[in-house]
Amino acid sequence: MVKLCVLCAKKRAILKRPKTGQQICQECFFYVFETEIHHTIKDTNLFQRGERVAIGASGGKDSTVLAHIMKTLNDRYDYGLDLYLLSVDEGITGYRDDSLETVKRNQQQYDLPLKIVSYHDLYGWSMDEIVAEVGRKNNCTYCGVFRRQALDRGAVMLGVNHIVTGHNADDIAETILMNIFRGDIARLGRCTEIVTQGESNIRRSKPFKYTYEKEIVMYAYFKKLDYFSTECIYSPNAYRGHARTFLKDLEAIRPSAIVDIIHSGEAFEIKSGTKMPTQKTCERCGYMSSNLLCKACCLLEGLHRGLPQMGIGKASKAKREEIENAPPIADNVRKVQHFSEIQRDEDQPQLVQPKDPKDVYTPPPRVPGGILHDAKLDKRDVSW
Ligand SMILES: Nc1ncnc2c1ncn2[C@@H]1O[C@H](COP(=O)(O)OP(=O)(O)OP(=O)(O)O)[C@@H](O)[C@H]1O
């Protein structure tokens, strides 16, 4: 017997919504997916009319769907935003170079200007070079710390004051769990906020805060979006991996676990008088920091001195003082531009050509009811 969509009761239900378990048709899925994100944006007053907004674009499923959704909602509801794609090239051969080719196609598909900044230009080190120095353990620390600054630096160059990223509900629930496991009260307080204030008044926000990863993958699949689904070739963040596996186990038993963890995280109250880090400015590069040197400068110091483990982990007071009191980096060593000296690009970003302009995207074949394997889904499937 044909099952009808529980929302419109007209069309055939072809999928089971991962977030609610409802059996719905494709059109209703698109509608609820897009409308829930629109409501999140409106309920939290995420944007102001006339704002220049950069979409952190990695070419992966989350940021590709984000670019598509931001473009769609901005047109449909007339948000009045000036949208850009901002990509960070970490310098990972066989991974980021390929995913950036996807972003270059997305730029044409969505007609959004693209700016690419690279670790090599900003810090003098690509991830390939860093991994050659530090090995596969701990390299994610370098990548995460450098990416955060790189996005802010790119935002100044683009003249945008707001960056949106594709962090989804699963990412946020994982982060809440990790901060609880580590007892990191300061981060626990911040990680549930949909928008945070970063460097130079650049806001950072997550329109997918309540959007399930499985629904993002389904949306990309049914909309036939062009995204890159390969895992990073360097070792994944092991600690996050444990939180992720735990979360996926909970989701399998009770899908609402993800959003329930987010609501619990939002409801945590921090006891008054709890010691919190104070915000300072890095002495060396001018980026925000809770110590004399920001994390990126500590990591770079370690790399320059041939002691790449130096800036890793929670530094003891003595270790931190050693790094901070180190003599200034010699002139012949690669330096990071002071944040206050970054100039806004005079020209708008130009259309960046894909390596092969004839490289046309062909969506994967459609399977009528089945299982979708996605390399980034922790070997868990999306089924409908
Ligand atoms: N190289 C990059 N350039 C620009 N933005 C990035 C880059 N890497 C990550 N981001 C931003 O940070 C978000 C979270 O990235 P992360 O790597 O944690 O998750 P992901 O699930 O792999 O995301 P995606 O599917 O978009 O690659 C991305 O959705 C994107 O908005």
PDBQT file of the ligand as one rigid body, heavy atoms in Angstrom, charges set to zero:
ROOT
HETATM    1  N1  LIG A 401      38.945  25.053   4.692  1.00  0.00    +0.000 N 
HETATM    2  C1  LIG A 401      37.868  25.721   5.072  1.00  0.00    +0.000 A 
HETATM    3  N2  LIG A 401      37.565  26.901   4.482  1.00  0.00    +0.000 NA
HETATM    4  C2  LIG A 401      36.472  27.597   4.861  1.00  0.00    +0.000 A 
HETATM    5  N3  LIG A 401      35.625  27.186   5.806  1.00  0.00    +0.000 NA
HETATM    6  C3  LIG A 401      35.874  26.036   6.416  1.00  0.00    +0.000 A 
HETATM    7  C4  LIG A 401      36.998  25.230   6.089  1.00  0.00    +0.000 A 
HETATM    8  N4  LIG A 401      36.977  24.129   6.856  1.00  0.00    +0.000 NA
HETATM    9  C5  LIG A 401      35.893  24.221   7.638  1.00  0.00    +0.000 A 
HETATM   10  N5  LIG A 401      35.232  25.362   7.385  1.00  0.00    +0.000 N 
HETATM   11  C6  LIG A 401      33.954  25.834   7.979  1.00  0.00    +0.000 C 
HETATM   12  O1  LIG A 401      33.788  25.212   9.250  1.00  0.00    +0.000 OA
HETATM   13  C7  LIG A 401      32.627  24.357   9.222  1.00  0.00    +0.000 C 
HETATM   14  C8  LIG A 401      32.873  23.110  10.054  1.00  0.00    +0.000 C 
HETATM   15  O2  LIG A 401      33.955  22.431   9.487  1.00  0.00    +0.000 OA
HETATM   16  P1  LIG A 401      34.345  20.961   9.901  1.00  0.00    +0.000 P 
HETATM   17  O3  LIG A 401      35.546  20.573   9.123  1.00  0.00    +0.000 OA
HETATM   18  O4  LIG A 401      34.375  20.878  11.373  1.00  0.00    +0.000 OA
HETATM   19  O5  LIG A 401      33.050  20.121   9.520  1.00  0.00    +0.000 OA
HETATM   20  P2  LIG A 401      32.613  19.361   8.191  1.00  0.00    +0.000 P 
HETATM   21  O6  LIG A 401      31.455  18.544   8.605  1.00  0.00    +0.000 OA
HETATM   22  O7  LIG A 401      33.740  18.648   7.547  1.00  0.00    +0.000 OA
HETATM   23  O8  LIG A 401      32.099  20.595   7.298  1.00  0.00    +0.000 OA
HETATM   24  P3  LIG A 401      31.924  20.567   5.728  1.00  0.00    +0.000 P 
HETATM   25  O9  LIG A 401      31.016  19.403   5.447  1.00  0.00    +0.000 OA
HETATM   26  O10 LIG A 401      31.332  21.885   5.357  1.00  0.00    +0.000 OA
HETATM   27  O11 LIG A 401      33.327  20.362   5.195  1.00  0.00    +0.000 OA
HETATM   28  C9  LIG A 401      32.383  24.076   7.748  1.00  0.00    +0.000 C 
HETATM   29  O12 LIG A 401      31.040  23.751   7.495  1.00  0.00    +0.000 OA
HETATM   30  C10 LIG A 401      32.782  25.384   7.105  1.00  0.00    +0.000 C 
HETATM   31  O13 LIG A 401      31.749  26.347   7.194  1.00  0.00    +0.000 OA
ENDROOT
TORSDOF 0
